[in-house]
């Protein structure tokens, strides 16, 4: 039996590429975006009552992985990128149906006029989806049933440790000139976005497009502690 799924909306995100996008929602609280609905799903009547929700579930498609297919075993980043686990025991992006689920904060609901018709846009934060991600459904987050304090998963029981982020004078100047959000950049990089199998190498320069700028950084060692140095914006 086959089913046909039609996107109801698309994401306008602060993340323009997969690299450096948070691996889970809510880790970068200032990571914001818009969920812009398309016809015929953008009718305001479909959202009556949603304004009472603080958080929502986004069901989406890993659209950049569709051609790559799926594998029964994957290498989760939390395990260092070397150990394999079954795909159904992880949140890996390479899945049989390329579907994902993300809980985000609903900041506000906008009603816009497009072609003399009302259209709906959801403003969200805590986002972990890249620009252009297709949304196939939106549901309210229900605290009494969705929050399970006794749930456990030994491979990801606690949030990952964060790294300290330092900015060069050049980076600080460029952030100010471009009116970029320094808190957002810091929250993204402190999640340690480099591939888990990469060793700390001060000569290796990383870069990712965040909002409207390509941010570059490297990893340094100080007093036996690894930290990130933001080099600048391109």
Buried (B, 14 or more C-beta within 10 A) or exposed (E): EEEEEEBBBBBBBBBBBEBBBBBBBBBBBBBBBBBBBBEEBBEEEBBEEBEEBEBBBBBBBBBBBEEEEBBEEBBBBBBEEEEEBEBEEBBBBBBEEBEBEBBBBBBEBEEEEEEEEEBBBBBBBBBBBBBEBBBBBBBBBEEEEEEEEEEEEEEBEEEBEBBEBBBEEEBEEBBEEEEBBBEBBBBBBBBBBBEEEEEEEEEEEBBBBBBEBEBBBBBBEEEEEEBBBBBBBE
